[in-house]
Amino acid sequence: MEKLFGTDGIRDTANTKVLTPVPLARLGQAIGWLLRNERGIFKSEGGRAVPKAPYGPGHNFQRPNLRDRVLIGRDTRISGPMISASLASGLLSQGVNVFEGGVLPTPAIAHVVRESGAALGVVVSASHNPAPDNGIKLISPQGFKIPDAAEERIEALMKTGVAEALTGPEVGDLALETGADDGTKLSTAAAKYCRDLVDRAKEWGLSLKGVKLVLDCANGATRVAAPWALEALGAKVVATGVDPDGARINDGCGALHPEALTQRVKEEKADLGLSFDGDGDRLIVVDDRGHVRDGDYVLAVFARMLKAQGKLDPPVVVGTEMSNLGLEISLKAEGIRLVRAKVGDRYVSQAMQAQGLLVGGEQSGHILFFEDSTTGDGLLSALQVLRAMHHFGKSWSDLCKCLTRLPQVLKSVRVVSKPAFESVPAIAEAKKKIEKKLGAKGRLVLRYSGTEPVARVMIEGDDQGKIEKMAAELEGVIREALG
């Protein structure tokens, strides 16, 4: 059996390999058996304690009762209901009660699992990937991605054969409950998540009255939650990317395509554009002048705000290998150190937990604020951006002047296999030549995507034209060798 889990759970083309009904049911059985027999394996140690947001007064939302249940949520892909139902059948066969939450952003699942006493969270989503793909991410009772050891145990059970390894218990009062929706309204679980975020923003003293925002919800899981929460805080919202049909998620929209938002921000004379990805755990910002601002800018500004508030202790922020060298220079000027983790929000989270840090993130828009949440959260990131604007009394375009990016080129090359780059002579030689040309004035990062059949090339240097030529040459070598 091929390895199931990558850097962000399981991901593949829907209705192929493990993402077909029978293997999915077996996967649900393996998870359910572990919940009954080795439940502690799913526990995450966590970093700094994340405060539990109060379920505030003044609304009519019912708190979901998920004690010891598995919460399953999904994005808007057409394959989502099939995968959710197949997983649920396997869990139920092992005597595990299931609550199907319907369309939910990934951070909403993490938040509700942590707040409700649920046994586990299951996210059915391929995040920023195109609609034909789908995937599965598992959330620990503490709201983090499950530990590596738990993924390894699941894979071991699947490999040895679930039918031989697992025994079905007497199911007793087995229950499948639903707070499901088709993404056209707030479900019970989504309502709790949104209300808690709004209450938290009010604790900061944040009001968005008079603020105009243009949203791109990627035809995904935030299509209802994001406009609702921002309007609840007083913002005037123009929402785009809110018409999912199962096949349009991330299609020319959302965090991977923020260029679609730039013109709209200018036309609307908006204060900000906010672009989410399909499952709602990323944010890319378009400032009031129509400039795209990625996660590096959010980290640069938010770290300064925390330090000004006396909360950045120790003065360290976690980025990744892909974080622009300009971010490192910008933070250093403020007495803040940038620590680089491997690419992937789980690795950022692990580094933050290990060192007891409050903030970290990726250029791609996964930002983690451990003072308020356990996972990357596009809507929370949007609120933090607006909070920083309120704190400093400046527009986002002005705040972003604190960071001067070094010239950088990013390339993605589709590959049919993923051998070690050093084992492919043509690639190893091209890499060595580029690194020699760059010297101490630049960086080359060459890696494989953990979620797609893609090689990533990142080159930084002091001359945009030169690094673009280098990246194009290396892209051609990789395509010839592995395409």
C-alpha positions in Angstrom: 0.0 0.0 0.0 1.3 3.5 -0.9 1.9 6.0 1.9 -1.5 7.6 2.8 -0.5 10.8 4.6 1.4 13.7 3.2 2.3 17.0 4.7 -1.4 18.0 5.0 -3.3 14.7 5.5 -4.5 12.5 2.6 -5.0 14.0 -0.8 -5.6 12.6 -4.3 -8.0 12.7 -7.2 -11.5 12.0 -5.8 -13.0 8.5 -6.6 -9.5 7.0 -7.1 -7.3 4.9 -4.9 -8.1 5.4 -1.2 -10.7 8.1 -2.0 -13.3 5.5 -3.1 -16.1 4.1 -0.9 -14.6 0.8 0.2 -11.1 2.0 1.2 -12.7 5.1 2.8 -14.9 2.8 4.9 -11.9 0.8 5.9 -10.1 4.0 6.8 -13.1 5.0 9.0 -12.9 1.6 10.6 -9.2 2.0 11.4 -9.8 5.5 12.9 -12.7 4.2 14.9 -10.8 1.2 16.2 -8.0 3.4 17.4 -10.5 5.7 19.1 -11.9 2.8 21.1 -8.6 1.1 21.9 -5.7 3.6 21.7 -7.5 6.9 22.0 -4.6 8.7 23.6 -2.6 8.4 20.4 -4.6 11.3 18.9 -3.8 13.7 21.7 -1.7 16.8 20.8 0.4 18.4 23.4 -0.1 21.9 22.1 1.9 25.1 22.7 0.8 28.0 24.8 -2.7 27.6 26.1 -5.2 28.9 23.6 -8.1 30.5 25.5 -11.5 29.1 25.1 -13.8 31.7 23.5 -17.0 32.2 25.4 -20.2 31.2 23.8 -21.5 34.8 24.2 -25.0 36.0 24.9 -27.3 37.9 22.5 -27.9 35.3 19.8 -30.1 32.3 19.2 -27.5 29.8 18.0 -27.6 26.4 19.7 -24.4 25.0 21.0 -23.7 21.6 19.3 -23.4 18.7 21.7 -20.4 16.7 20.4 -19.1 15.1 23.5 -17.1 12.0 22.4 -18.4 12.2 18.9 -16.4 12.6 15.7 -17.3 15.8 13.8 -17.1 15.5 10.0 -17.1 18.7 7.9 -16.3 19.3 4.3 -15.9 22.0 1.7 -18.1 22.4 -1.4 -16.6 19.8 -3.8 -19.1 17.5 -5.5 -17.2 14.5 -4.1 -17.5 15.7 -0.5 -20.8 14.0 0.5 -19.6 10.6 -0.9 -16.3 10.7 1.1 -18.0 12.0 4.3 -20.7 9.2 4.1 -18.1 6.5 3.4 -15.9 7.6 6.4 -19.0 7.8 8.6 -20.0 4.2 7.7 -16.6 2.9 8.8 -16.6 4.9 12.1 -20.2 3.8 12.9 -19.2 0.2 12.3 -16.7 0.5 15.1 -19.2 1.9 17.6 -18.1 5.6 17.2 -20.9 8.2 17.1 -20.7 10.7 14.3 -21.9 14.3 13.8 -22.0 15.4 10.2 -21.5 19.1 10.1 -22.0 19.7 6.4 -20.1 22.5 4.7 -17.6 23.9 7.3 -14.3 25.8 7.1 -11.3 23.8 8.3 -10.7 26.2 11.2 -14.3 25.9 12.3 -13.9 22.2 12.7 -10.8 22.6 14.7 -12.5 25.3 16.9 -15.7 23.3 17.5 -13.8 20.1 18.2 -11.7 21.8 20.9 -14.6 23.7 22.4 -17.2 20.8 22.5 -15.3 17.8 23.8 -15.4 15.9 20.5 -13.3 12.9 20.1 -11.9 13.9 16.8 -12.4 16.2 13.8 -12.4 15.1 10.2 -12.0 17.6 7.4 -13.0 16.5 3.9 -11.2 18.9 1.7 -8.3 19.4 -0.8 -7.8 23.0 0.4 -6.5 25.1 -2.5 -6.4 22.2 -5.0 -8.8 22.1 -8.0 -12.3 20.6 -7.8 -11.5 17.1 -9.0 -9.2 16.5 -6.1 -10.2 15.9 -2.5 -8.6 14.9 0.8 -8.9 14.1 4.5 -7.3 16.0 7.4 -7.7 14.7 11.0 -8.0 17.2 13.9 -7.0 16.2 17.4 -9.3 16.8 20.4 -7.0 19.8 21.2 -7.6 21.4 17.8 -4.3 20.6 16.1 -3.4 18.3 13.3 -3.1 14.8 14.7 0.5 13.7 15.7 2.6 11.8 13.2 2.4 8.7 15.4 -1.3 8.6 15.0 -1.0 8.8 11.2 1.5 6.0 11.3 -0.8 3.7 13.3 -3.7 4.4 10.9 -1.4 3.5 8.0 -0.3 0.3 9.8 -3.8 -0.9 10.3 -4.7 -0.2 6.7 -1.6 -2.0 5.5 -2.1 -5.2 7.6 -5.7 -5.4 6.5 -8.6 -3.9 8.5 -10.7 -7.0 8.1 -8.1 -9.1 9.8 -7.0 -6.6 12.5 -10.3 -5.0 13.5 -13.3 -6.5 15.3 -16.7 -4.9 15.3 -18.1 -4.1 18.7 -21.7 -4.2 19.8 -22.9 -0.8 18.6 -25.4 -0.1 21.5 -26.8 3.4 21.2 -24.9 4.2 18.0 -26.0 7.5 16.5 -25.4 9.5 13.3 -26.5 13.0 13.9 -26.5 15.9 11.5 -26.2 19.6 11.6 -25.5 19.5 7.9 -26.1 22.2 5.4 -25.3 22.7 1.7 -23.3 25.8 2.4 -26.2 28.2 1.9 -26.7 29.0 5.6 -24.9 28.8 8.9 -25.1 25.3 10.4 -25.0 24.7 14.1 -21.2 24.2 14.2 -20.5 27.1 11.8 -22.6 29.4 13.8 -20.6 28.7 17.0 -17.4 29.3 15.2 -18.6 32.6 13.7 -20.1 33.8 16.9 -17.0 33.1 18.9 -14.8 34.9 16.4 -17.1 37.9 16.5 -17.1 37.9 20.3 -13.3 37.7 20.4 -13.0 40.6 18.0 -15.3 42.7 20.2 -13.0 41.9 23.1 -10.2 43.5 21.2 -12.5 46.6 20.7 -12.8 46.0 17.0 -15.6 47.7 15.2 -15.8 47.6 11.4 -18.5 50.3 11.0 -17.6 52.4 8.0 -15.2 49.8 6.6 -15.8 48.4 3.1 -14.4 45.0 2.3 -14.4 42.9 -0.9 -14.3 39.2 -0.3 -13.3 36.3 -2.6 -14.6 33.1 -0.9 -13.2 30.8 -3.7 -16.7 29.2 -4.1 -15.7 27.3 -1.0 -16.4 26.7 2.7 -16.3 30.3 3.8 -19.0 31.5 1.4 -21.5 32.1 4.2 -19.3 32.3 7.3 -16.9 35.1 6.2 -19.6 37.6 5.0 -21.7 36.8 8.1 -19.0 37.4 10.6 -17.6 40.6 9.0 -21.1 42.1 8.6 -21.8 41.2 12.2 -18.9 43.5 13.1 -20.4 46.4 11.0 -18.5 46.1 7.8 -20.0 46.7 4.4 -19.2 43.5 2.5 -19.1 42.9 -1.3 -18.8 39.1 -1.6 -17.6 37.3 -4.6 -16.8 33.6 -5.1 -20.0 32.6 -3.3 -21.7 30.4 -5.9 -20.4 26.9 -5.5 -21.8 24.1 -7.7 -19.4 21.4 -6.7 -17.0 22.1 -9.6 -16.0 25.8 -9.3 -14.1 25.7 -6.0 -10.7 27.5 -6.4 -11.4 27.8 -10.2 -9.7 31.1 -11.1 -10.6 32.6 -7.7 -9.6 32.5 -4.1 -6.2 32.7 -2.4 -4.3 31.2 -5.4 -5.8 33.8 -7.8 -5.9 37.1 -5.9 -5.4 39.0 -9.1 -9.2 38.6 -9.7 -9.8 40.7 -6.6 -7.4 43.6 -7.3 -9.5 45.4 -9.9 -12.7 44.9 -7.9 -11.1 46.5 -4.8 -10.2 49.6 -6.9 -13.7 49.7 -8.5 -15.4 49.5 -5.1 -13.0 52.0 -3.5 -12.7 49.4 -0.8 -10.5 49.5 2.3 -9.3 45.9 1.8 -9.8 42.8 -0.3 -9.7 39.4 1.4 -9.1 36.3 -0.6 -9.7 32.9 1.1 -8.9 29.4 -0.2 -11.4 26.6 -0.7 -11.4 25.3 2.9 -10.9 28.7 4.6 -7.5 28.2 6.3 -5.6 30.7 4.1 -5.8 34.4 3.5 -4.2 36.6 0.9 -4.9 40.3 1.2 -5.3 43.0 -1.4 -4.6 46.4 0.0 -6.6 49.6 -0.6 -4.4 50.4 -3.6 -4.9 47.0 -5.3 -1.6 45.5 -4.4 -1.5 41.8 -3.4 0.0 41.2 0.0 0.8 37.7 1.0 1.4 36.0 4.4 4.9 37.6 4.8 3.3 41.0 5.2 0.8 39.7 7.8 3.6 38.3 9.8 5.7 41.4 9.6 2.9 43.7 10.7 1.3 41.5 13.3 4.7 40.7 15.0 5.2 44.5 15.4 1.8 44.9 16.9 2.4 42.1 19.4 5.8 43.5 20.4 4.2 47.0 20.8 1.7 45.4 23.2 4.4 43.6 25.1 3.1 40.2 24.1 5.9 38.9 21.8 8.0 37.1 24.5 10.3 35.7 23.3 10.6 38.0 20.3 10.5 35.2 17.8 8.3 34.4 14.7 8.2 31.2 12.8 8.2 31.3 9.0 9.3 28.7 6.4 12.0 28.1 3.9 9.9 30.0 1.4 9.5 33.2 3.5 11.1 36.1 1.7 14.5 37.1 3.0 13.1 40.6 3.2 10.8 39.4 6.0 13.8 38.2 8.0 15.6 41.6 7.5 12.5 43.6 8.4 11.9 41.6 11.6 15.6 41.8 12.6 15.4 45.6 12.4 12.8 45.4 15.1 14.7 43.0 17.3 12.6 40.1 16.2 14.1 36.8 15.1 12.7 34.7 12.3 12.9 30.9 12.7 12.4 28.9 9.5 10.4 25.6 9.5 9.8 23.2 6.6 7.0 24.2 4.2 3.6 23.2 5.6 1.5 24.7 8.3 1.9 21.5 10.4 5.6 22.1 10.6 5.1 25.8 11.5 2.7 24.7 14.2 5.2 22.1 15.6 7.9 24.7 15.7 5.6 27.1 17.5 4.5 24.5 20.0 8.1 23.3 20.7 9.3 26.9 21.5 6.1 28.3 23.1 5.6 30.9 20.4 2.5 33.0 19.6 2.7 33.6 15.9 4.0 31.9 12.7 2.9 31.3 9.2 3.6 30.8 5.5 3.9 33.1 2.6 1.0 31.2 1.0 -1.4 32.7 3.6 -1.5 30.0 6.4 -1.1 32.2 9.5 -1.3 30.8 13.0 -2.2 33.0 16.0 -1.8 30.8 19.1 -3.3 33.5 21.3 -6.7 32.9 19.6 -6.6 29.6 17.7 -4.8 26.3 17.1 -4.8 26.2 13.3 -4.4 28.4 10.2 -7.6 30.4 9.9 -8.3 32.7 7.0 -11.2 34.5 8.7 -9.3 35.0 11.9 -6.3 36.3 9.9 -8.6 38.8 8.2 -9.8 40.0 11.6 -6.2 40.3 12.8 -5.3 42.4 9.7 -8.2 44.7 10.5 -7.2 44.7 14.2 -3.7 45.9 13.2 -5.1 48.6 11.0 -7.2 49.8 14.0 -4.3 49.5 16.4 -1.8 51.6 14.3 -4.5 53.9 12.7 -3.1 53.2 9.3 -4.2 51.6 6.0 -2.9 48.2 5.1 -0.9 49.7 2.2 0.9 52.0 4.7 1.5 49.3 7.2 3.0 47.0 4.6 5.8 49.6 3.9 7.7 48.0 6.9 8.6 45.1 4.6 10.7 45.4 1.4 10.7 42.1 -0.4 13.8 40.9 -2.2 13.3 39.9 -5.8 11.8 36.3 -5.8 10.6 33.9 -8.4 8.4 30.9 -7.7 7.8 28.1 -10.2 5.7 25.0 -10.0 6.6 22.0 -12.4 4.3 19.0 -12.7 6.2 15.7 -12.3 5.3 12.0 -12.7 7.6 10.9 -9.8 9.5 12.4 -6.9 13.0 11.0 -6.6 15.6 12.8 -4.5 16.8 15.8 -6.6 20.4 14.8 -5.8 19.8 11.4 -7.4 18.9 13.0 -10.8 22.3 14.2 -12.3 20.9 16.9 -14.6 18.9 18.5 -11.8 21.7 18.2 -9.3 24.2 19.8 -11.7 21.7 22.7 -12.6 21.1 23.3 -8.9 24.8 23.5 -8.1 25.4 26.0 -11.0 22.6 28.3 -9.8 23.7 28.2 -6.2 27.3 29.2 -7.3 26.0 32.1 -9.3 23.8 33.3 -6.4 26.6 33.1 -3.9 25.8 34.9 -0.6 23.3 37.3 -2.3 20.5 34.9 -2.9 18.8 31.6 -2.0 17.5 28.6 -4.0 14.9 26.3 -2.4 14.0 23.2 -4.4 11.3 20.9 -3.0 8.4 18.7 -3.8 4.8 19.7 -2.9 3.4 17.4 -0.2 -0.1 17.6 -1.7 0.3 17.7 -5.4 2.5 16.0 -8.1 4.6 19.1 -8.4 8.2 20.3 -7.9 8.5 23.8 -6.4 11.4 26.1 -7.4 12.0 29.3 -5.4 14.9 31.6 -6.2 15.8 34.9 -4.4 18.5 37.3 -5.5 19.4 40.9 -6.1 18.3 41.1 -9.8 14.8 40.1 -10.9 15.8 39.4 -14.5 18.7 37.2 -13.6 16.7 35.0 -11.2 13.8 34.7 -13.6 16.3 33.3 -16.2 17.8 30.9 -13.6 14.3 29.7 -12.6 13.2 29.2 -16.2 16.4 27.1 -16.9 15.9 24.9 -13.8 12.2 24.5 -14.6 13.1 23.2 -18.1 15.6 20.7 -16.6 13.1 19.4 -14.1 10.4 19.1 -16.8 12.8 17.2 -19.1 13.9 14.8 -16.3 10.7 14.2 -14.4 7.8 15.5 -16.5 
